Amino acid sequence: MRVRKGLLVGALVMAASAGAAEQASPYGTWRTPERGGLIEVSQCDGGLCGKILGGTGSSPEDRFDRNNKNPALRSRQLIGLYVFRGLKPAGGSWKGSIYNPSDGGTYSATVTLKSASEMTVKGCVVWPLCKTQVWAKVK
């Protein structure tokens, strides 16, 4: 069976385009480096949103937002909690604020895709007081 050169080139171009489209999308499920957190990134509130799907907390208390600065919110479940909502596009990244359940703080955030399988999430109290994590895409 012979394969036409034009068809083969077309198939390669389509495969490359599919990879580029995947790289351009932050949407999906991402694993955080801390406690095996799973974050579902989707579009909502006119921007990028990230919701906690799960994690590997060491105790039952880790299921709750016990470090929240507001005592009234310390009994809420972490599963289903949005750590960021409505991050706006900004020159190849998304910017807004992010909530860190580990310390109960809310920080200025920048989310940037590194590749189809990695994105950086940077939270800053004020620049240069920042912490950056690399999240790995699960699906």
C-alpha positions in Angstrom: 0.0 0.0 0.0 1.4 3.4 -1.0 0.8 6.5 1.1 0.6 9.7 -0.8 3.1 12.3 0.3 0.4 15.0 0.5 -1.8 12.9 2.8 1.1 12.1 5.0 2.2 15.8 5.3 -1.4 16.8 6.0 -1.7 14.2 8.8 1.5 15.5 10.3 0.3 19.1 10.2 -3.0 18.1 11.8 -1.1 16.2 14.6 1.1 19.2 15.2 -1.9 21.5 15.3 -3.6 19.2 17.8 -0.5 19.4 20.0 -0.4 23.2 19.8 -4.1 23.5 20.6 -3.6 21.2 23.7 -0.6 23.3 24.7 -2.7 26.5 24.5 -5.3 25.2 26.9 -5.1 25.4 30.7 -8.4 23.6 31.1 -8.3 20.2 32.7 -7.2 18.5 35.9 -3.8 19.5 37.4 -1.8 18.0 40.3 -0.1 20.3 42.7 3.3 19.4 44.2 2.0 19.8 47.8 0.0 17.0 49.4 -1.0 15.6 45.9 -3.7 18.2 45.4 -5.9 17.9 42.4 -7.3 21.1 40.9 -9.9 21.3 38.1 -9.2 24.3 35.9 -12.1 25.6 33.9 -13.6 28.7 32.6 -16.0 30.6 34.9 -16.8 34.1 36.0 -15.4 35.5 32.7 -11.9 34.0 33.3 -9.9 31.0 34.6 -11.1 29.2 37.7 -9.5 26.4 39.8 -11.5 24.2 42.1 -10.1 21.6 44.5 -11.1 18.0 43.5 -9.0 16.1 46.0 -5.7 15.7 47.8 -3.8 13.4 50.1 -4.1 15.1 53.5 -2.7 13.1 56.4 -5.7 13.4 58.8 -9.5 13.9 58.6 -9.0 17.5 59.8 -7.1 18.2 56.5 -10.4 18.0 54.7 -11.5 21.3 56.2 -10.3 24.9 55.6 -8.9 25.0 59.2 -6.2 27.6 58.4 -8.7 30.2 57.1 -8.1 33.7 58.6 -11.9 33.9 59.1 -12.9 31.6 61.9 -16.4 31.2 60.5 -15.0 29.5 57.4 -12.7 27.0 59.1 -15.4 24.3 59.1 -16.0 24.4 55.3 -14.9 21.5 53.1 -11.8 22.0 50.9 -13.2 19.6 48.2 -15.1 21.8 45.9 -13.5 25.0 47.1 -12.3 27.4 44.4 -8.7 28.5 45.1 -8.9 31.0 42.2 -11.8 32.4 40.2 -12.0 34.7 37.2 -8.3 35.1 36.5 -8.0 37.4 33.5 -5.8 36.9 30.5 -2.6 39.1 30.6 0.0 38.7 27.9 0.2 34.9 27.7 -0.7 34.4 31.4 -3.7 34.8 33.6 -3.7 37.1 36.6 -5.9 37.6 39.6 -5.8 36.2 43.2 -5.3 32.8 44.6 -6.3 31.3 48.0 -3.8 29.0 49.8 -5.5 26.6 52.2 -2.2 25.6 53.7 -1.9 29.1 55.4 -5.3 30.6 54.9 -3.8 33.5 52.8 -5.0 35.1 49.6 -2.3 36.3 47.2 -1.8 38.0 43.9 -1.5 35.2 41.3 -0.1 34.6 37.9 -0.8 31.4 36.0 1.3 30.6 33.0 1.4 27.5 30.8 4.9 26.1 30.4 3.8 23.2 28.1 0.9 21.0 27.4 1.7 19.1 30.6 3.0 21.8 33.0 1.9 25.2 34.2 3.4 27.5 36.8 1.3 29.1 39.5 2.9 32.0 41.3 1.4 33.7 44.3 2.9 36.9 45.8 2.3 38.8 48.9 4.1 41.7 47.2 6.7 41.3 44.5 9.4 39.9 45.1 7.9 37.9 48.0 6.5 35.2 45.8 6.2 31.4 45.8 6.0 29.5 42.5 4.8 26.0 42.0 4.8 23.8 38.9 1.5 21.9 38.4 1.4 18.7 36.2 -1.6 18.0 34.0 -3.4 14.8 34.9 -6.1 15.0 32.1 
